[in-house]
Amino acid sequence: MTPKETPGAGPGAPDEAGLAALRELVAATGDRFRLRPQPGPVQEPRTLTVGMATYDDYDGVYFTVTSLLLHHAEVMDRVSILVVDNHPAGPHAWALKRLEQEVPQLRYVPYDRRAGTAARDRIFREATSDWVMCVDSHVQLAPGALAALLDYIDTHPDSGDLIQGPLVSTDQRTVSTHWEPRWHRGMYGVWGTDPRGTHPGAPPFEIGMQGLGLFACRTKAWPGLNPALAGHGGEEGHLHEKFRRAGHTTLCLPALRWMHRFNVPRTKRAAASTWYQSLFNYLIGYDELGQSPHEAIAHFSTLIGEKAVRQAVADYEAEKRNPFTPFDGITCINLDERPDRWKAMQGRLSALGLRPERIHRLPAVATPANHHIGCALSHRQALKQAHTDNLDSLLVLEDDVLFLPGTTWVLRRAMTELTGRTWSLLYLGGADWGRTFPQTEGCRHLENVTGITTTHAIAYHRSAFTHLLDELPDTIEGMTAWIHRHTAIDQYLARWDRPDLYRTVPVIAAQTNQIELVAEDLRDQFASHTFTGIDVPALGGAPR
């Protein structure tokens, strides 16, 4: 499905009655009808980008944006605004996109490769300015706060430090300058006040950590957030430690005051699964930095019980051992009109030990006149996101892929053998048309390949991202001409003649209606492992 035009923007926009009907249609049809606004044009660089990642919070974004325009007008000529929509298929997407037409310096970016507070990372990847201030989508700054930050930037343009400011309570009686490093209610950190930060005219001073409702740094100093993080929590303290290990510090700028909307009516208390994901995030962060998880485990045990925590830790350790984990991203391409295939794929991936948070569903580009065009465009979209997110590797699956029983056993050994080698493509399947290939030197589960077709399960290394993004057009018109020259993306890749193309031994992925392309001694294994018991038609964008 190609992205739809923004409702309510431009010539022929629906009237209010039409917009109301559209909203009702979205609510009634849910996942079957998706608004997928396109990203806005890249902005001209300014001194500072104020960015916010949001999930179905148009009201919060609206009031944050209008507060910037109303109360910081004296410096807005130096500021651009970036809205990263973490639920671009949701009911708030059209209204968020419309802000782009209403606010000249605002740019809208749809982003759903990973959901959660770690989507903040995308703000720094998209920003064109030298500095970024990241705020929650329901934060408002005190008058003069933005000017104070810009003054700091002007006097410290090359700083690598993380800059934060005091949180002011709604009644303005409490000024919280930092977080004390202790556990409380599933989070590592408790608000505290340093007298040095209670007066907005005071100079900046060093703090250990703070909440991440507002923070700023030079764009090039951004250390990134682990691509495995999902859901809510785990970044506070972890991010501050990454800045310290890079030789920088965290400063509280007393004039950079802000208020945060905390009290949101909720219909139910946070489920245990929320604590579960937060614990996962903390474990991911501790592993990344080589820190002990014992305090986190003890704290969460008091919240959800020792049994649940033991299970969560066991699940985390199993995921660390899962051979799919080394891929920074896993994207499944699936047509919107085939939710049945997506449901079947979820079953197959779950059987391989993959949590839903690890899988990104990418809506396939539908081009019925020639499915090769849609397939290539879909792969390009997946590569573009991986490149922007600075991933090292991306596994792309098409929604008709089947896996060999014993897939994890083979892949674990293949990935071990791949470690330390230069590679650009790794095929988990692929049709070889009866050809045989030499095993990679010193390996039993890797072979060097050329001329492989079909892209139902293929991993791309970052070394290939830029080349492919330069080669593959990003429009249907451009891709139509490209396909006329190259036939299909798998045919194009099959013509690569380089020593860093690999395939697993044995093949561990096949397509539902192309099992005859697999070696004869493996066909019955795939045929008995369909999970559905029926022949699923091939992905609309898959090359044939």
C-alpha positions as CSV (number, residue, x, y, z in Angstrom):
1,M,0.0,0.0,0.0
2,T,1.5,3.3,-1.0
3,P,1.4,6.1,1.7
4,K,-1.8,8.1,1.6
5,E,-2.0,11.8,1.2
6,T,-2.5,13.8,4.4
7,P,-6.2,14.3,5.2
8,G,-7.1,18.0,5.6
9,A,-4.0,19.3,3.7
10,G,-3.8,21.0,0.3
11,P,-6.3,21.4,-2.5
12,G,-9.4,19.3,-2.3
13,A,-8.9,18.7,1.5
14,P,-12.1,17.3,3.2
15,D,-14.2,19.6,5.2
16,E,-14.8,19.1,8.9
17,A,-17.6,16.7,8.3
18,G,-15.3,14.7,6.0
19,L,-12.6,14.7,8.6
20,A,-15.0,13.5,11.2
21,A,-16.1,10.6,9.0
22,L,-12.5,9.8,8.3
23,R,-11.7,9.6,12.0
24,E,-14.7,7.3,12.5
25,L,-13.6,5.1,9.6
26,V,-10.1,4.8,11.2
27,A,-11.6,3.9,14.6
28,A,-13.9,1.3,13.1
29,T,-11.5,-0.4,10.8
30,G,-8.4,-0.3,13.0
31,D,-5.4,-2.1,11.5
32,R,-7.1,-2.8,8.2
33,F,-7.1,0.9,7.3
34,R,-3.8,2.7,8.0
35,L,-2.8,6.2,7.6
36,R,0.8,6.3,6.5
37,P,1.9,9.9,6.1
38,Q,5.2,10.4,4.3
39,P,8.1,12.2,6.0
40,G,8.4,15.8,5.4
41,P,11.2,17.5,3.4
42,V,14.6,17.7,5.0
43,Q,14.9,21.0,6.8
44,E,17.5,23.7,6.3
45,P,20.1,23.4,9.1
46,R,19.5,25.7,12.1
47,T,21.4,26.0,15.3
48,L,19.1,23.7,17.3
49,T,16.5,21.0,16.6
50,V,13.8,20.6,19.2
51,G,12.7,17.0,18.7
52,M,10.0,14.9,20.3
53,A,9.0,11.2,19.8
54,T,5.3,10.6,20.3
55,Y,2.9,7.7,20.4
56,D,-0.8,8.8,19.9
57,D,-0.3,12.0,21.8
58,Y,-1.4,14.8,19.4
59,D,-2.6,17.0,22.2
60,G,0.8,16.8,24.0
61,V,2.7,17.6,20.7
62,Y,0.3,20.5,19.9
63,F,0.7,22.2,23.2
64,T,4.5,21.7,23.3
65,V,4.8,23.1,19.8
66,T,2.5,26.1,20.3
67,S,4.2,26.9,23.6
68,L,7.5,27.1,21.8
69,L,6.0,29.4,19.2
70,L,4.2,31.6,21.7
71,H,6.7,31.9,24.6
72,H,10.1,31.6,22.7
73,A,9.4,33.6,19.6
74,E,12.6,35.6,20.1
75,V,14.8,32.7,19.2
76,M,12.6,30.5,17.0
77,D,14.4,31.7,13.9
78,R,17.3,29.6,15.1
79,V,15.2,26.5,15.9
80,S,13.6,23.7,13.9
81,I,11.1,21.3,15.3
82,L,11.1,17.6,14.6
83,V,8.1,15.3,15.4
84,V,8.9,11.6,15.2
85,D,5.6,9.7,15.1
86,N,6.1,6.3,16.8
87,H,2.7,5.1,15.7
88,P,2.2,6.3,12.1
89,A,-0.6,3.9,11.5
90,G,-2.5,5.3,14.5
91,P,-5.5,7.7,14.7
92,H,-3.3,10.7,15.6
93,A,-1.0,10.4,12.5
94,W,-3.0,12.6,10.1
95,A,-3.3,15.5,12.7
96,L,0.4,15.3,13.5
97,K,1.3,15.3,9.8
98,R,-1.0,18.3,9.3
99,L,1.1,20.3,11.8
100,E,3.8,20.2,9.2
101,Q,1.7,22.4,6.9
102,E,0.7,24.7,9.8
103,V,4.2,25.3,11.3
104,P,6.8,26.2,8.7
105,Q,9.8,25.0,10.7
106,L,8.2,21.7,11.8
107,R,9.0,18.4,10.1
108,Y,7.1,15.2,10.6
109,V,8.8,11.8,10.5
110,P,6.8,8.5,10.7
111,Y,8.8,5.8,12.5
112,D,7.8,2.4,13.8
113,R,10.8,0.2,13.4
114,R,10.9,0.1,17.2
115,A,8.3,1.3,19.6
116,G,9.0,2.9,22.9
117,T,11.0,5.7,24.5
118,A,14.2,4.6,22.7
119,A,12.5,6.0,19.6
120,R,14.2,9.2,20.8
121,D,17.3,7.9,19.0
122,R,15.7,8.6,15.7
123,I,15.5,12.3,16.5
124,F,19.3,12.5,16.5
125,R,19.5,10.5,13.3
126,E,17.1,12.8,11.4
127,A,18.3,16.2,12.8
128,T,20.3,18.4,10.4
129,S,21.4,20.9,13.1
130,D,24.6,20.9,15.1
131,W,22.6,20.5,18.4
132,V,19.5,18.7,19.4
133,M,17.2,19.2,22.4
134,C,15.0,16.2,22.9
135,V,11.8,16.7,24.9
136,D,8.8,14.5,25.7
137,S,5.8,15.3,23.6
138,H,4.0,17.0,26.6
139,V,6.8,19.2,28.0
140,Q,6.7,23.0,28.1
141,L,9.7,25.3,28.7
142,A,9.8,28.3,31.0
143,P,10.1,31.7,29.2
144,G,13.8,32.3,28.5
145,A,14.8,28.7,28.8
146,L,15.4,28.1,25.1
147,A,17.3,31.4,24.8
148,A,19.5,30.3,27.7
149,L,20.3,27.0,26.0
150,L,21.2,28.8,22.8
151,D,23.5,31.1,24.8
152,Y,25.2,28.0,26.2
153,I,25.6,26.5,22.7
154,D,27.1,29.8,21.4
155,T,29.7,29.8,24.1
156,H,30.3,26.0,24.1
157,P,29.7,25.0,20.4
158,D,32.0,22.0,20.5
159,S,30.9,20.6,23.9
160,G,30.4,16.9,24.2
161,D,28.5,17.1,27.4
162,L,24.8,16.1,28.1
163,I,22.9,19.3,29.1
164,Q,19.8,19.1,31.2
165,G,17.7,21.5,33.2
166,P,15.6,21.6,36.4
167,L,12.0,20.2,36.4
168,V,9.6,22.6,37.9
169,S,6.5,21.2,39.6
170,T,3.0,22.3,38.5
171,D,2.6,24.4,41.6
172,Q,6.1,25.8,40.9
173,R,7.2,25.1,44.5
174,T,9.6,22.3,43.8
175,V,12.6,22.6,41.5
176,S,14.2,19.1,40.8
177,T,17.7,19.3,39.5
178,H,18.8,15.7,39.2
179,W,18.0,12.0,40.0
180,E,19.4,10.3,43.1
181,P,20.8,6.9,42.0
182,R,18.5,4.5,43.8
183,W,15.6,2.3,42.8
184,H,12.0,3.3,43.1
185,R,8.8,1.8,41.5
186,G,10.6,0.0,38.7
187,M,12.9,2.9,37.8
188,Y,16.5,3.6,38.7
189,G,16.4,7.2,39.9
190,V,14.5,9.4,42.3
191,W,14.1,13.2,41.9
192,G,16.3,15.4,44.1
193,T,17.1,19.1,44.5
194,D,20.5,20.7,44.6
195,P,20.4,24.3,45.9
196,R,22.8,25.4,43.2
197,G,20.0,24.9,40.6
198,T,17.1,26.6,42.3
199,H,17.9,30.1,40.9
200,P,17.7,30.3,37.0
201,G,20.6,32.7,36.9
202,A,23.0,30.3,38.5
203,P,25.9,28.8,36.5
204,P,25.7,25.2,35.2
205,F,27.0,22.4,37.5
206,E,27.7,18.7,37.2
207,I,25.1,16.1,38.1
208,G,25.2,12.3,38.0
209,M,21.9,11.7,36.2
210,Q,18.4,13.0,35.6
211,G,15.1,12.1,34.0
212,L,15.0,12.3,30.2
213,G,11.9,14.4,29.7
214,L,14.3,17.1,28.4
215,F,18.0,16.8,27.5
216,A,20.3,18.3,24.9
217,C,23.7,17.6,23.3
218,R,25.7,18.2,20.2
219,T,24.4,16.0,17.5
220,K,27.9,14.5,16.8
221,A,28.3,13.7,20.5
222,W,25.2,11.5,20.6
223,P,26.3,8.0,21.6
224,G,23.1,6.3,20.4
225,L,20.7,3.9,22.1
226,N,20.9,0.2,21.9
227,P,18.7,-1.1,19.0
228,A,17.4,-3.9,21.2
229,L,15.6,-1.5,23.6
230,A,11.8,-1.5,23.4
231,G,8.9,-0.2,25.4
232,H,9.4,2.1,28.3
233,G,12.4,2.6,30.7
234,G,16.0,1.7,31.0
235,E,17.7,4.7,29.4
236,E,18.0,6.9,32.5
237,G,21.4,6.5,34.1
238,H,22.4,4.2,31.2
239,L,22.7,7.2,28.8
240,H,24.5,9.3,31.3
241,E,27.1,6.5,31.9
242,K,27.6,6.3,28.1
243,F,28.5,10.1,28.1
244,R,30.9,9.6,31.0
245,R,32.6,6.7,29.3
246,A,33.0,8.9,26.2
247,G,34.9,11.4,28.4
248,H,32.0,13.8,28.9
249,T,29.7,14.7,31.7
250,T,26.1,15.8,32.5
251,L,25.5,19.4,33.4
252,C,22.4,21.0,34.9
253,L,21.8,24.4,33.3
254,P,19.5,26.1,35.9
255,A,17.9,28.5,33.4
256,L,16.8,25.5,31.2
257,R,13.5,25.0,33.2
258,W,10.7,22.8,32.1
259,M,7.4,21.4,33.2
260,H,6.1,17.9,32.4
261,R,2.6,16.5,32.2
262,F,2.6,13.5,34.6
263,N,-1.0,13.0,35.6
264,V,-2.7,11.3,32.7
265,P,-6.1,9.5,33.4
266,R,-5.6,5.8,32.9
267,T,-8.3,3.1,32.8
268,K,-6.1,0.4,34.4
269,R,-2.9,0.0,36.3
270,A,0.3,-0.9,34.4
271,A,0.4,-4.6,33.6
272,A,3.2,-7.0,34.7
273,S,4.3,-7.1,31.1
274,T,5.3,-3.4,31.4
275,W,7.6,-4.2,34.3
276,Y,8.8,-7.2,32.3
277,Q,9.9,-5.1,29.3
278,S,11.5,-2.5,31.6
279,L,13.5,-5.2,33.3
280,F,14.6,-6.4,29.9
281,N,15.8,-2.9,29.0
282,Y,17.8,-2.7,32.1
283,L,19.4,-6.1,31.5
284,I,20.2,-5.0,27.9
285,G,21.9,-1.8,29.2
286,Y,23.9,-3.5,31.9
287,D,25.2,-6.1,29.4
288,E,26.1,-3.3,27.0
289,L,28.2,-1.6,29.6
290,G,29.4,-4.6,31.5
291,Q,27.6,-3.8,34.7
292,S,26.0,-6.1,37.3
293,P,22.2,-6.6,37.1
294,H,21.9,-7.7,40.7
295,E,20.3,-4.6,42.1
296,A,17.8,-4.5,39.3
297,I,16.8,-8.1,39.8
298,A,16.4,-7.6,43.5
299,H,14.2,-4.5,43.0
300,F,12.0,-6.0,40.4
301,S,11.5,-9.1,42.5
302,T,9.8,-6.9,45.1
303,L,7.5,-5.6,42.4
304,I,6.4,-8.6,40.4
305,G,7.7,-11.5,42.5
306,E,10.8,-13.6,42.4
307,K,9.2,-16.3,40.2
308,A,8.3,-13.8,37.4
309,V,11.7,-12.2,37.6
310,R,13.5,-15.5,37.4
311,Q,11.4,-16.3,34.3
312,A,12.2,-12.9,32.8
313,V,15.9,-13.3,33.4
314,A,15.8,-16.8,31.9
315,D,14.0,-15.5,28.9
316,Y,16.6,-12.7,28.5
317,E,19.4,-15.2,28.7
318,A,17.7,-17.4,26.1
319,E,17.3,-14.4,23.8
320,K,21.0,-13.6,24.2
321,R,21.8,-17.1,23.0
322,N,19.3,-16.9,20.1
323,P,21.3,-16.8,16.9
324,F,18.9,-14.2,15.4
325,T,19.9,-11.8,18.2
326,P,23.2,-10.7,16.4
327,F,21.1,-9.0,13.7
328,D,20.5,-5.4,14.9
329,G,17.2,-5.4,13.1
330,I,14.7,-8.0,11.8
331,T,12.1,-6.7,9.3
332,C,9.3,-8.7,7.9
333,I,7.7,-7.4,4.6
334,N,3.9,-8.0,4.6
335,L,1.1,-6.6,2.4
336,D,-1.6,-4.7,4.4
337,E,-4.3,-6.8,2.7
338,R,-2.8,-10.1,3.9
339,P,-3.0,-10.1,7.7
340,D,-3.3,-13.9,7.5
341,R,0.2,-14.1,6.3
342,W,1.5,-11.8,9.0
343,K,-0.3,-13.9,11.6
344,A,1.3,-17.1,10.2
345,M,4.7,-15.4,10.2
346,Q,4.3,-14.4,13.8
347,G,3.7,-18.0,14.7
348,R,6.9,-19.1,12.8
349,L,9.0,-16.4,14.4
350,S,7.7,-17.2,17.9
351,A,8.6,-20.8,17.3
352,L,12.2,-19.6,16.7
353,G,12.3,-17.9,20.1
354,L,11.8,-14.3,18.8
355,R,9.8,-11.9,20.9
356,P,7.4,-9.6,19.1
357,E,9.4,-6.6,20.1
358,R,12.3,-7.9,18.0
359,I,10.3,-8.0,14.8
360,H,9.4,-4.9,12.7
361,R,6.5,-5.4,10.3
362,L,7.1,-3.3,7.2
363,P,4.0,-2.7,5.0
364,A,4.9,-4.0,1.6
365,V,4.6,-1.6,-1.4
366,A,1.8,-3.0,-3.5
367,T,2.4,-2.8,-7.3
368,P,0.0,-5.4,-8.8
369,A,1.1,-4.7,-12.3
370,N,4.6,-5.9,-11.6
371,H,5.3,-7.3,-8.1
372,H,9.1,-7.0,-8.7
373,I,8.8,-3.2,-8.4
374,G,7.0,-3.5,-5.0
375,C,9.5,-6.0,-3.7
376,A,12.5,-3.9,-4.5
377,L,10.9,-0.8,-3.1
378,S,10.0,-2.7,0.1
379,H,13.6,-3.9,0.5
380,R,14.8,-0.3,-0.1
381,Q,12.5,1.0,2.6
382,A,13.8,-1.5,5.1
383,L,17.4,-0.7,4.2
384,K,16.8,3.1,4.5
385,Q,15.5,2.7,8.0
386,A,18.4,0.5,9.0
387,H,20.9,3.0,7.5
388,T,19.2,6.0,9.3
389,D,19.2,4.0,12.6
390,N,22.9,3.3,12.2
391,L,22.4,-0.5,12.4
392,D,25.3,-2.8,11.7
393,S,23.0,-5.5,10.1
394,L,19.5,-6.1,9.0
395,L,17.7,-9.4,8.4
396,V,14.8,-9.0,5.9
397,L,12.1,-11.6,5.7
398,E,9.3,-11.9,3.2
399,D,6.0,-13.0,4.6
400,D,6.0,-16.4,2.8
401,V,9.2,-17.7,4.2
402,L,9.4,-21.1,5.9
403,F,12.2,-22.3,8.2
404,L,13.9,-25.6,8.4
405,P,13.4,-27.6,11.7
406,G,16.7,-27.0,13.4
407,T,17.1,-23.5,12.0
408,T,18.5,-22.1,15.3
409,W,21.0,-24.9,15.5
410,V,22.4,-24.2,12.0
411,L,22.2,-20.4,12.3
412,R,24.0,-20.4,15.6
413,R,27.0,-22.2,14.1
414,A,26.9,-20.1,10.9
415,M,26.9,-16.9,12.8
416,T,29.8,-18.0,14.9
417,E,31.7,-18.8,11.7
418,L,30.8,-15.4,10.3
419,T,32.2,-13.5,13.3
420,G,35.3,-11.6,12.3
421,R,34.7,-11.9,8.6
422,T,33.9,-9.1,6.2
423,W,30.5,-9.7,4.7
424,S,27.8,-7.8,2.7
425,L,25.0,-10.4,2.2
426,L,24.1,-13.5,4.1
427,Y,21.4,-15.7,2.5
428,L,19.4,-18.0,4.8
429,G,17.8,-19.5,1.7
430,G,17.9,-18.6,-2.0
431,A,17.6,-20.7,-5.1
432,D,20.8,-22.0,-6.5
433,W,19.3,-23.7,-9.6
434,G,21.3,-26.9,-9.0
435,R,24.6,-25.3,-8.6
436,T,27.0,-26.1,-5.8
437,F,29.3,-23.7,-4.0
438,P,32.5,-24.1,-2.1
439,Q,32.3,-24.1,1.7
440,T,34.0,-21.1,3.3
441,E,37.5,-21.9,4.4
442,G,37.5,-23.3,7.9
443,C,33.7,-23.4,8.0
444,R,31.1,-26.2,8.0
445,H,28.0,-24.0,8.0
446,L,28.9,-21.2,5.6
447,E,29.5,-21.3,1.9
448,N,30.6,-18.6,-0.6
449,V,27.9,-18.0,-3.2
450,T,27.2,-16.1,-6.4
451,G,24.1,-16.1,-8.7
452,I,21.7,-16.9,-5.9
453,T,18.1,-15.7,-6.5
454,T,15.0,-15.1,-4.3
455,T,15.3,-12.7,-1.3
456,H,12.8,-14.3,1.1
457,A,15.4,-14.4,3.9
458,I,18.5,-12.3,3.4
459,A,20.7,-10.3,5.8
460,Y,22.3,-7.1,4.7
461,H,25.5,-5.8,6.4
462,R,25.9,-2.0,6.8
463,S,28.8,-2.2,4.3
464,A,26.1,-2.7,1.6
465,F,23.6,-0.2,2.8
466,T,24.9,2.9,1.0
467,H,25.6,1.2,-2.3
468,L,22.1,-0.3,-2.4
469,L,20.4,3.0,-1.4
470,D,22.3,4.8,-4.1
471,E,21.4,2.1,-6.6
472,L,17.8,1.5,-5.8
473,P,15.3,4.3,-6.8
474,D,12.9,5.5,-4.1
475,T,9.8,6.1,-6.2
476,I,7.5,3.7,-8.2
477,E,8.3,5.6,-11.4
478,G,12.1,5.4,-10.8
479,M,11.9,1.7,-9.7
480,T,9.8,0.8,-12.8
481,A,12.6,1.9,-15.0
482,W,15.2,0.2,-12.8
483,I,13.3,-3.1,-12.9
484,H,13.1,-2.8,-16.7
485,R,16.9,-2.9,-16.7
486,H,17.5,-5.4,-13.9
487,T,14.4,-7.6,-13.9
488,A,14.2,-7.9,-10.1
489,I,16.2,-7.1,-7.0
490,D,17.2,-10.7,-6.6
491,Q,18.4,-10.9,-10.2
492,Y,20.4,-7.7,-9.5
493,L,22.0,-9.2,-6.4
494,A,22.7,-12.4,-8.2
495,R,25.0,-10.6,-10.6
496,W,27.2,-9.4,-7.7
497,D,30.6,-11.0,-8.1
498,R,32.4,-10.5,-4.8
499,P,34.0,-12.7,-2.2
500,D,31.9,-11.5,0.8
501,L,28.5,-13.2,-0.2
502,Y,27.6,-16.1,2.0
503,R,24.8,-18.7,2.6
504,T,24.1,-21.0,5.4
505,V,24.8,-24.7,5.1
506,P,22.3,-26.2,4.9
507,V,19.7,-23.8,3.6
508,I,17.4,-22.9,6.5
509,A,14.8,-20.8,4.7
510,A,12.5,-21.6,1.8
511,Q,9.3,-20.1,0.3
512,T,5.9,-21.8,0.6
513,N,5.3,-22.2,-3.1
514,Q,8.9,-22.6,-4.2
515,I,10.0,-25.5,-2.1
516,E,11.0,-27.4,-5.3
517,L,13.9,-24.9,-5.5
518,V,15.4,-26.4,-2.3
519,A,17.8,-29.3,-2.5
520,E,15.8,-32.5,-2.9
521,D,16.9,-34.0,0.4
522,L,15.5,-31.1,2.4
523,R,12.1,-30.5,0.6
524,D,10.0,-32.8,2.8
525,Q,11.4,-31.0,5.9
526,F,10.1,-27.6,4.7
527,A,6.8,-29.1,3.5
528,S,6.1,-30.6,7.0
529,H,7.0,-27.3,8.7
530,T,4.5,-24.8,7.2
531,F,2.6,-24.1,10.5
532,T,-0.5,-23.5,8.5
533,G,-1.1,-26.7,6.6
534,I,-2.0,-24.8,3.5
535,D,-0.2,-23.4,0.5
536,V,0.2,-19.7,1.2
537,P,0.5,-17.6,-2.0
538,A,3.7,-15.7,-2.4
539,L,4.3,-12.2,-1.2
540,G,2.9,-9.7,-3.7
541,G,6.3,-8.1,-3.9
542,A,8.5,-11.2,-4.0
543,P,10.5,-11.9,-7.2
544,R,9.6,-15.0,-9.2
